[in-house]
Amino acid sequence: MIKLVNIDNHRLFSDGLHALLASETDMVLLQRYSDGNHIRGMLNQHEPDIILLDMYLNERSGISIAKEIKQIRPQAKIIILSLEVNQAFFAELKAIGVEGYISKELDAEDLISVIRKVFEGKSIYGDEKTLHSTSESIMKNDFGLTDRELEIYKLIKEGKSSQEIAEILHRSVMTIRTHRKNIRQKLKSRIRNHDGLFD
C-alpha cells in the first residue's frame, strides 16, 4: 500500500485528489495539509511513502518544504505539483532529491501512473509525453541526429554499452561504435557534459 500525504492550499484541487485516490486499491491518502508549517510532526506521525506537494503555498515554496522533508526523512519521496512546469527548476529540484515535478493538469490516469512509478523508484519530471516529444525534436532538428542515432543515443543514456546496443539493434559492435563517434561529433560543440556517455 502506497501511503500518501498531500500538502496543498487549493481546496478544490485537494478535494479532487482525495476523491481520485479513494478509488485506488493500492494507495491511501493519510492526511491533507494546507501549509508546510508542521513538517517534522507530519513525517513522524504518518511516515508517508510519498508527499504530494504544491509548488506555491501561501507562506513557503514547495522547494523550501522539499528541502526540509529530505533533511528529516530522506527516504520519503516527493512529487511537486504545479499549474505550470518550469524546466528552470529541474536542476535544483533534482539536487534536493525530489523524485517528481509534474503539472496539475495531468489526466487522472497519468497522475496515478506517476505516483506508482515514483513509488517504484523512478523520477518523473514534467509531462513525460510532451518532454519526450520536445527532446526528440531538439535532438533531430537542432543537433542533426538521424533516427538511428537518436535510437542509439537513448540507449546510451540508459547506460547501455556498445555490445549491449549491438545486441538490441542486431548490428555489429563496430557499427554501433561508428554511430557513437558520429553522435559525439554532433553533440560536442553544444553539450559540455556529454563525454561520459561515449566512453
C-alpha positions, 0 to 999 in steps of 0.5 A, spaced: 500 500 500 502 506 497 501 511 503 500 518 501 500 525 504 498 531 500 500 538 502 496 543 498 492 550 499 487 549 493 481 546 496 478 544 490 484 541 487 485 537 494 478 535 494 479 532 487 485 528 489 482 525 495 476 523 491 481 520 485 485 516 490 479 513 494 478 509 488 485 506 488 486 499 491 493 500 492 494 507 495 491 511 501 491 518 502 493 519 510 492 526 511 491 533 507 495 539 509 494 546 507 501 549 509 508 546 510 508 549 517 508 542 521 513 538 517 517 534 522 510 532 526 507 530 519 513 525 517 513 522 524 506 521 525 504 518 518 511 516 515 508 517 508 511 513 502 510 519 498 508 527 499 504 530 494 506 537 494 504 544 491 509 548 488 506 555 491 503 555 498 501 561 501 507 562 506 513 557 503 515 554 496 514 547 495 522 547 494 523 550 501 518 544 504 522 539 499 528 541 502 526 540 509 522 533 508 529 530 505 533 533 511 528 529 516 526 523 512 530 522 506 527 516 504 520 519 503 519 521 496 516 527 493 512 529 487 511 537 486 505 539 483 504 545 479 499 549 474 505 550 470 512 546 469 518 550 469 524 546 466 528 552 470 527 548 476 529 541 474 536 542 476 535 544 483 529 540 484 533 534 482 539 536 487 534 536 493 532 529 491 525 530 489 523 524 485 517 528 481 515 535 478 509 534 474 503 539 472 496 539 475 493 538 469 495 531 468 489 526 466 487 522 472 490 516 469 497 519 468 497 522 475 496 515 478 501 512 473 506 517 476 505 516 483 506 508 482 512 509 478 515 514 483 513 509 488 517 504 484 523 508 484 523 512 478 523 520 477 518 523 473 519 530 471 514 534 467 509 531 462 513 525 460 509 525 453 510 532 451 518 532 454 519 526 450 516 529 444 520 536 445 527 532 446 526 528 440 525 534 436 531 538 439 535 532 438 533 531 430 532 538 428 537 542 432 543 537 433 542 533 426 541 526 429 538 521 424 533 516 427 538 511 428 542 515 432 537 518 436 535 510 437 542 509 439 543 515 443 537 513 448 540 507 449 546 510 451 543 514 456 540 508 459 547 506 460 547 501 455 554 499 452 556 498 445 555 490 445 549 491 449 546 496 443 549 491 438 545 486 441 538 490 441 539 493 434 542 486 431 548 490 428 555 489 429 559 492 435 563 496 430 557 499 427 554 501 433 561 504 435 561 508 428 554 511 430 557 513 437 563 517 434 558 520 429 553 522 435 559 525 439 561 529 433 554 532 433 553 533 440 560 536 442 560 543 440 553 544 444 553 539 450 559 540 455 557 534 459 556 529 454 563 525 454 561 520 459 556 517 455 561 515 449 566 512 453 
